[in-house]
């Protein structure tokens, strides 16, 4: 009975793609789509047997199935669990003129037979020479399925190159628009790459993958986090805002012997909450199942739930609560919070590449003047993202970045003291655990909060009217929360 009710509710809310040669899509289709759906928590799966005759995806708090391959048990599992699914058009099925004819036939048959299709990812990680082909494929899917979310997935920034990003036949050239390149050699940066990706492919959402937990024999993970990880998140945020596209991310939820280590609870939380602080509105965990006997993901090689599966289940519950509001917010700034308490412009040298530090005289410190991390240890820092809603409401999310191999969230806890301007009489926090807003009243201008490792809290300056807490059919609607309990800061 419970499953039937859930299934019926999801079927009412979710988008079912219909084939059509008609219908003009609005320029902000991606934004409208994100705001009319729960914040996407996607489980990509490749093994049909991993989801056959079980409900592990819905029980893990995922709200979207990603079919990495066209395997019928995956689509059947999505329908059985009442979860929308996204299809994948593999790069080998994309020709210079678009999508191969037999792939079209297969895609149309799947969408016709298995109700609940919501999106299509075209060509994973295309190189620059393939952008034109991927763009033609994306355009054709949009034309035939105007209600579908259509997107591609961008290559990550090269972890081993000192600067920027290059591609074999376009390195050193600059895209000028309308398919025209300037042949004058110029540095071709990752920002240029993402600009080309957005302009040529024209996805509904900007998406990329970044997997930070390398094994030391392959690459120093601390170096990668400081020099590449936040740089890439910053570049995706910048490109998304520039091109008016929502931006999504694949996070690492797997190990690969000799390349990537298995993420801990604090690791996976750090990835997800730092992405949310940057303004990402879709999270995909790579990979739900992992078809390599020696490695683990959310399932092990025997298709049993792993420790990480249970960590992600708890995490998804929290993100689904915060996502009701986050999908309606626009990122306005992102800053790094140094644990060692260095203040002023000189702290820029200690912040990761791509991030500016938060300090008491910085532009963003008008309402929240200072952040102090108790028992600070160099390198165990925080992150703060600032947002606004369409009604002028101001928000911020603060994240504890402490994490480590085999380290739980509780083991990496952090206590922070927030010092507010005298004009700030109260702030509201949206509970990660319950989804219920609460009022916090500063004492002597201060509020103290405790965050588990890798975890963040979402706040709003002023009242507890969080945007998006109303009906999903009323995008942007703010619901009054005055009837909920009020909590004072300790």
Wavefront OBJ file of the C-alpha trace (Angstrom):
o trace
v 0.000 0.000 0.000
v 2.764 2.413 0.959
v 4.670 1.674 -2.250
v 1.508 2.217 -4.303
v 0.927 5.630 -2.726
v 4.548 6.660 -3.265
v 4.461 5.471 -6.846
v 1.251 7.375 -7.548
v 2.664 10.550 -6.035
v 5.884 10.330 -8.029
v 3.985 9.674 -11.232
v 1.971 12.846 -10.644
v 5.077 14.959 -10.008
v 7.548 13.540 -12.473
v 7.879 14.386 -16.129
v 6.927 11.740 -18.645
v 8.560 12.480 -21.986
v 6.357 12.489 -25.029
v 7.648 12.275 -28.592
v 6.733 15.339 -30.598
v 7.937 17.379 -33.537
v 6.188 20.464 -32.182
v 6.620 22.748 -29.208
v 9.004 25.641 -28.627
v 11.170 25.222 -25.573
v 11.775 28.299 -23.405
v 15.340 29.602 -23.194
v 15.407 28.860 -19.462
v 14.016 25.342 -19.847
v 16.734 23.860 -17.632
v 16.036 26.277 -14.797
v 12.279 25.676 -15.030
v 12.861 21.928 -15.041
v 15.076 22.034 -11.944
v 12.585 24.184 -10.059
v 9.638 21.932 -10.890
v 11.368 18.737 -9.698
v 12.950 17.679 -6.431
v 16.674 18.341 -6.317
v 18.087 15.502 -8.402
v 19.774 12.648 -6.511
v 20.747 10.222 -9.237
v 21.824 6.582 -9.083
v 23.640 5.593 -12.283
v 23.526 1.845 -12.803
v 25.028 -0.364 -15.475
v 24.122 -3.863 -14.287
v 20.565 -5.004 -14.826
v 20.941 -7.723 -12.193
v 21.875 -5.080 -9.611
v 18.360 -3.633 -9.607
v 16.269 -6.642 -10.576
v 13.725 -7.704 -7.963
v 14.855 -5.238 -5.294
v 14.165 -1.642 -4.326
v 17.635 -0.608 -3.220
v 17.561 2.610 -5.228
v 14.383 4.049 -3.713
v 15.373 2.755 -0.270
v 18.654 4.645 -0.635
v 16.849 7.958 -1.007
v 17.575 8.386 -4.711
v 14.895 10.068 -6.814
v 16.314 9.362 -10.276
v 17.667 6.254 -12.007
v 20.341 6.745 -14.642
v 20.516 3.869 -17.128
v 24.162 3.846 -18.196
v 23.271 1.106 -20.681
v 19.965 0.258 -22.336
v 19.251 -2.759 -20.174
v 15.587 -3.492 -19.711
v 15.755 -4.552 -16.021
v 16.981 -1.036 -15.215
v 13.922 0.582 -16.786
v 11.649 -2.019 -15.235
v 13.147 -1.293 -11.809
v 12.539 2.436 -12.254
v 8.880 1.834 -13.054
v 8.450 -0.648 -10.203
v 9.872 1.832 -7.696
v 8.018 4.832 -9.128
v 11.247 6.683 -9.932
v 11.865 8.631 -13.150
v 14.822 7.573 -15.256
v 17.376 9.191 -17.556
v 18.748 7.467 -20.651
v 22.318 7.542 -21.935
v 23.200 7.928 -25.618
v 26.715 6.501 -25.830
v 29.306 8.433 -27.819
v 29.759 5.531 -30.236
v 26.126 6.028 -31.293
v 26.706 9.702 -32.192
v 27.756 10.470 -35.772
v 28.934 13.779 -37.287
v 25.314 14.325 -38.351
v 23.744 13.477 -34.999
v 22.458 10.203 -33.566
v 22.733 6.918 -35.453
v 19.409 5.712 -36.872
v 19.281 2.453 -34.927
v 19.965 4.355 -31.676
v 16.979 6.576 -32.446
v 14.797 3.531 -32.895
v 16.010 2.012 -29.641
v 15.580 5.278 -27.709
v 12.068 5.900 -29.021
v 10.993 2.344 -28.234
v 12.298 2.556 -24.670
v 10.590 5.875 -23.990
v 7.352 4.625 -25.543
v 7.289 1.308 -23.651
v 8.699 2.417 -20.279
v 6.830 5.415 -18.920
v 8.738 7.761 -16.664
v 11.545 8.947 -18.935
v 12.644 12.377 -17.720
v 15.986 13.091 -19.354
v 18.688 12.047 -21.789
v 22.449 12.403 -21.405
v 24.187 12.570 -24.771
v 27.853 11.666 -25.267
v 29.725 11.361 -21.984
v 32.900 13.482 -21.816
v 33.151 14.669 -25.430
v 36.431 16.166 -26.552
v 36.272 19.535 -28.271
v 36.279 18.078 -31.829
v 33.101 16.137 -30.953
v 31.183 19.151 -29.604
v 29.500 19.815 -32.949
v 28.248 16.224 -33.269
v 27.076 16.187 -29.653
v 25.316 19.522 -30.185
v 23.429 18.199 -33.208
v 22.348 15.142 -31.226
v 21.190 17.286 -28.298
v 19.228 19.573 -30.640
v 17.494 16.642 -32.317
v 16.454 15.060 -29.017
v 15.094 18.417 -27.851
v 13.080 18.659 -31.069
v 11.655 15.149 -30.853
v 11.176 15.148 -27.078
v 10.583 18.808 -26.103
v 9.685 17.911 -22.496
v 12.897 16.007 -21.820
v 15.892 17.396 -19.975
v 18.716 16.984 -22.494
v 22.347 17.402 -21.542
v 25.884 16.123 -21.937
v 28.683 15.597 -19.432
v 31.872 17.652 -19.684
v 35.382 16.341 -19.262
v 36.969 17.214 -15.930
v 39.953 19.499 -15.765
v 43.158 17.585 -16.420
v 44.644 16.629 -13.031
v 48.205 16.406 -14.309
v 48.530 19.648 -16.293
v 49.798 22.750 -14.577
v 47.437 25.134 -16.354
v 44.202 25.013 -18.220
v 42.843 22.441 -20.605
v 43.698 21.586 -24.184
v 42.300 19.496 -26.990
v 44.289 17.940 -29.841
v 42.990 19.955 -32.795
v 41.923 23.161 -31.053
v 44.673 23.713 -28.493
v 45.817 27.302 -28.601
v 42.726 28.614 -30.362
v 39.889 30.766 -29.110
v 36.217 30.203 -29.882
v 34.576 33.388 -31.164
v 31.018 32.113 -31.590
v 28.962 30.700 -34.455
v 31.514 27.960 -35.025
v 34.338 30.419 -35.717
v 37.780 30.157 -34.120
v 40.596 32.633 -33.939
v 43.758 30.886 -35.117
v 46.009 33.219 -33.174
v 47.625 31.075 -30.466
v 46.223 31.931 -27.063
v 46.036 29.916 -23.842
v 43.051 27.585 -23.988
v 41.826 27.331 -20.414
v 39.241 25.129 -18.765
v 36.980 28.205 -18.645
v 37.279 28.421 -22.452
v 36.530 24.701 -22.709
v 33.323 25.035 -20.647
v 32.277 28.104 -22.632
v 32.637 26.086 -25.839
v 30.772 23.182 -24.258
v 27.818 25.419 -23.322
v 27.741 27.419 -26.582
v 28.127 24.579 -29.049
v 26.304 21.679 -27.368
v 23.631 23.861 -25.728
v 22.706 21.485 -22.873
v 19.771 22.165 -20.557
v 22.089 21.729 -17.564
v 25.862 21.961 -17.329
v 27.347 18.791 -15.878
v 30.815 17.390 -15.228
v 32.530 14.793 -13.080
v 35.290 15.388 -10.540
v 36.673 12.538 -8.463
v 39.134 13.804 -5.853
v 40.237 10.794 -3.836
v 43.272 9.557 -5.706
v 45.651 6.989 -4.303
v 48.980 8.631 -3.389
v 50.896 6.382 -5.807
v 48.924 7.941 -8.672
v 48.513 11.526 -7.490
v 48.802 13.369 -4.181
v 45.139 13.780 -3.089
v 45.934 16.800 -0.888
v 47.599 18.526 -3.820
v 44.618 17.713 -6.042
v 42.112 19.143 -3.569
v 44.075 22.353 -3.152
v 44.994 22.916 -6.800
v 42.306 21.272 -8.928
v 39.147 20.244 -7.056
v 37.851 23.640 -5.972
v 39.193 25.205 -9.160
v 36.918 22.929 -11.154
v 33.879 23.545 -8.957
v 34.524 27.291 -9.352
v 34.831 26.976 -13.134
v 31.555 25.052 -13.405
v 29.787 27.581 -11.202
v 31.162 30.458 -13.266
v 30.133 28.865 -16.571
v 26.688 27.925 -15.296
v 25.967 31.461 -14.118
v 27.428 32.981 -17.284
v 25.305 30.856 -19.598
v 22.217 30.875 -17.330
v 22.327 27.104 -16.899
v 21.761 25.024 -13.767
v 24.878 23.001 -13.000
v 25.138 19.409 -11.809
v 27.990 17.158 -10.725
v 29.058 13.533 -10.563
v 30.669 12.751 -7.207
v 33.017 9.872 -6.465
v 31.283 6.916 -4.828
v 33.617 4.138 -5.922
v 37.134 2.824 -5.646
v 39.401 1.780 -8.473
v 42.486 -0.157 -7.434
v 45.634 1.716 -8.344
v 43.739 4.945 -9.080
v 41.078 6.048 -6.596
v 40.561 5.021 -2.981
v 37.218 4.131 -1.427
v 35.490 7.263 -0.029
v 34.708 7.446 3.677
v 31.494 8.874 5.119
v 33.184 12.242 5.674
v 34.641 12.109 2.128
v 31.318 11.671 0.352
v 29.664 14.295 2.546
v 32.418 16.786 1.779
v 31.873 16.292 -1.954
v 28.105 16.700 -1.796
v 27.866 19.590 0.664
v 30.696 21.569 -0.911
v 28.909 21.182 -4.266
v 25.657 22.438 -2.739
v 27.497 25.455 -1.289
v 28.711 26.271 -4.815
v 25.099 26.189 -6.060
v 24.933 22.772 -7.749
v 21.331 21.537 -8.020
v 21.897 17.947 -9.132
v 24.035 15.215 -7.570
v 24.874 11.938 -9.313
v 26.847 9.257 -7.474
v 29.293 7.433 -9.710
v 28.721 4.521 -9.582
v 25.735 2.813 -7.987
v 27.081 -0.566 -9.057
v 30.617 -1.131 -10.246
v 31.275 -4.028 -12.660
v 34.767 -4.849 -11.378
v 35.207 -7.715 -8.943
v 38.071 -6.176 -7.001
v 36.433 -2.786 -6.380
v 33.487 -1.424 -4.405
v 30.903 1.288 -4.897
v 27.475 1.623 -3.293
v 27.190 -2.095 -3.968
v 30.014 -4.634 -3.780
v 30.880 -7.197 -6.438
v 28.276 -9.543 -4.949
v 25.676 -6.773 -5.370
v 25.293 -6.354 -1.620
v 24.872 -2.954 -0.003
v 28.136 -1.537 1.252
v 28.970 0.769 4.138
v 29.004 3.631 1.649
v 25.446 2.799 0.544
v 24.195 3.371 4.082
v 26.267 6.556 4.401
v 24.715 7.901 1.199
v 21.203 6.865 2.258
v 21.481 9.084 5.335
v 23.060 11.861 3.289
v 20.323 11.755 0.626
v 17.666 12.232 3.291
v 19.359 15.435 4.436
v 19.935 16.777 0.931
v 16.318 16.123 -0.065
v 15.207 18.390 2.785
v 17.581 21.211 1.879
v 16.996 20.720 -1.833
v 13.429 21.984 -1.572
v 14.917 25.451 -1.160
v 18.311 25.120 -2.871
v 16.781 24.481 -6.313
v 15.256 27.982 -6.201
v 18.422 29.816 -5.154
v 21.070 31.598 -7.218
v 24.670 31.508 -6.036
v 26.051 35.009 -5.410
v 29.449 34.220 -3.875
v 31.599 31.398 -2.537
v 34.436 31.781 -0.003
v 36.977 29.609 1.774
v 37.088 29.736 5.585
v 40.602 29.203 6.943
v 40.852 27.274 10.187
v 44.099 28.867 11.262
v 42.408 32.238 11.566
v 44.530 34.163 9.075
v 42.591 37.292 8.135
v 42.945 39.814 5.351
v 44.061 39.703 1.693
v 47.231 37.797 2.633
v 45.108 34.726 3.358
v 44.584 34.378 -0.390
v 47.883 32.498 -0.527
v 46.488 29.806 1.789
v 43.127 29.316 0.058
v 42.793 26.622 -2.638
v 43.228 27.609 -6.261
v 39.996 29.115 -7.584
v 38.684 30.349 -4.223
v 38.947 33.624 -2.334
v 39.107 33.579 1.471
v 36.401 34.849 3.795
v 37.653 37.546 6.175
v 35.985 40.243 8.244
v 36.622 43.118 5.826
v 35.745 41.235 2.662
v 32.818 42.334 0.527
v 30.632 39.420 1.614
v 31.108 40.073 5.357
v 28.522 42.854 5.669
v 25.946 40.795 7.596
v 28.078 37.872 8.733
v 31.232 39.604 9.957
v 33.447 36.791 11.149
v 33.683 32.990 11.288
v 35.888 31.273 13.857
v 36.694 27.565 13.846
v 37.359 26.159 17.314
v 40.374 23.914 17.857
v 41.587 24.958 14.438
v 44.190 22.879 12.654
v 45.855 24.109 9.485
v 44.230 22.564 6.441
v 41.029 21.537 8.241
v 38.964 24.386 6.953
v 35.433 25.439 6.038
v 33.494 26.747 3.059
v 30.674 29.281 2.817
v 28.352 29.896 -0.102
v 25.997 32.864 -0.424
v 22.668 32.841 -2.271
v 19.609 34.899 -3.066
v 16.094 33.934 -4.076
v 13.857 35.647 -6.633
v 12.146 37.595 -3.846
v 15.353 39.170 -2.522
v 15.865 36.738 0.365
v 19.496 36.223 1.371
v 20.907 32.840 2.375
v 24.212 31.204 3.180
v 25.456 27.640 3.550
v 28.484 26.892 5.696
v 30.323 23.577 5.308
v 32.805 21.702 7.470
v 35.426 20.487 4.984
v 37.141 18.115 7.415
v 37.281 14.600 6.002
v 39.690 11.733 5.570
v 40.227 8.128 4.624
v 38.201 5.833 6.901
v 37.049 8.891 8.889
v 33.378 9.088 9.871
v 31.392 12.316 9.937
v 31.306 12.291 13.744
v 35.061 11.821 13.989
v 35.640 14.917 11.839
v 33.227 17.226 13.669
v 33.759 20.973 13.836
v 32.425 23.778 16.049
v 32.145 27.226 14.480
v 31.259 30.605 15.962
v 29.455 33.009 13.649
v 29.698 36.721 14.473
v 26.900 38.792 12.946
v 26.511 42.514 12.364
v 24.441 44.401 14.984
v 21.641 44.778 12.412
v 21.119 40.991 12.318
v 18.620 40.194 15.067
v 17.859 36.641 13.991
v 18.704 34.024 11.385
v 16.809 30.936 10.303
v 18.236 27.477 9.714
v 16.591 24.795 7.606
v 17.075 21.544 9.480
v 18.893 18.877 7.493
v 17.296 16.162 9.607
v 13.653 17.240 9.561
v 13.290 19.835 6.815
v 11.697 22.178 9.382
v 13.013 25.758 9.659
v 14.038 27.086 13.050
v 14.853 30.583 14.299
v 18.247 31.210 15.923
v 18.677 34.404 17.948
v 22.303 35.584 18.308
v 23.581 36.226 21.810
v 25.992 39.152 21.817
v 25.870 38.910 18.049
v 27.083 35.297 18.037
v 25.726 31.875 17.166
v 27.686 28.681 17.687
v 27.032 25.650 15.506
v 28.431 22.117 15.399
v 28.820 20.359 12.057
v 29.794 16.737 11.408
v 32.677 16.161 9.015
v 31.947 17.129 5.423
v 28.526 18.485 6.370
v 26.806 21.853 5.868
v 23.892 23.880 7.220
v 21.652 26.228 5.225
v 20.700 29.565 6.800
v 18.594 32.566 5.863
v 19.040 36.088 7.169
v 15.882 37.321 8.852
v 12.667 35.322 8.860
v 12.134 31.586 8.419
v 10.205 31.876 5.170
v 12.265 29.559 3.002
v 11.515 29.697 -0.712
v 10.327 26.470 -2.321
v 8.698 25.029 0.792
v 5.260 25.252 -0.812
v 3.633 23.235 -3.579
v 5.964 21.961 -6.327
v 3.443 23.228 -8.867
v 4.043 26.796 -7.681
v 7.718 27.440 -8.434
v 9.162 30.208 -6.305
v 6.370 30.109 -3.764
v 7.456 30.781 -0.186
v 5.572 29.090 2.623
v 5.188 30.673 6.049
v 6.873 28.598 8.734
v 5.584 30.549 11.716
v 3.763 27.512 13.078
v 6.981 25.539 13.517
v 8.930 25.444 16.776
v 11.390 28.241 17.439
v 14.882 27.437 18.742
v 17.367 29.805 20.320
v 21.069 29.434 19.867
v 22.894 27.779 22.722
l 1 2 3 4 5 6 7 8 9 10 11 12 13 14 15 16 17 18 19 20 21 22 23 24 25 26 27 28 29 30 31 32 33 34 35 36 37 38 39 40 41 42 43 44 45 46 47 48 49 50 51 52 53 54 55 56 57 58 59 60 61 62 63 64 65 66 67 68 69 70 71 72 73 74 75 76 77 78 79 80 81 82 83 84 85 86 87 88 89 90 91 92 93 94 95 96 97 98 99 100 101 102 103 104 105 106 107 108 109 110 111 112 113 114 115 116 117 118 119 120 121 122 123 124 125 126 127 128 129 130 131 132 133 134 135 136 137 138 139 140 141 142 143 144 145 146 147 148 149 150 151 152 153 154 155 156 157 158 159 160 161 162 163 164 165 166 167 168 169 170 171 172 173 174 175 176 177 178 179 180 181 182 183 184 185 186 187 188 189 190 191 192 193 194 195 196 197 198 199 200 201 202 203 204 205 206 207 208 209 210 211 212 213 214 215 216 217 218 219 220 221 222 223 224 225 226 227 228 229 230 231 232 233 234 235 236 237 238 239 240 241 242 243 244 245 246 247 248 249 250 251 252 253 254 255 256 257 258 259 260 261 262 263 264 265 266 267 268 269 270 271 272 273 274 275 276 277 278 279 280 281 282 283 284 285 286 287 288 289 290 291 292 293 294 295 296 297 298 299 300 301 302 303 304 305 306 307 308 309 310 311 312 313 314 315 316 317 318 319 320 321 322 323 324 325 326 327 328 329 330 331 332 333 334 335 336 337 338 339 340 341 342 343 344 345 346 347 348 349 350 351 352 353 354 355 356 357 358 359 360 361 362 363 364 365 366 367 368 369 370 371 372 373 374 375 376 377 378 379 380 381 382 383 384 385 386 387 388 389 390 391 392 393 394 395 396 397 398 399 400 401 402 403 404 405 406 407 408 409 410 411 412 413 414 415 416 417 418 419 420 421 422 423 424 425 426 427 428 429 430 431 432 433 434 435 436 437 438 439 440 441 442 443 444 445 446 447 448 449 450 451 452 453 454 455 456 457 458 459 460 461 462 463 464 465 466 467 468 469 470 471 472 473 474 475 476 477 478 479 480 481 482 483 484 485 486 487 488 489 490
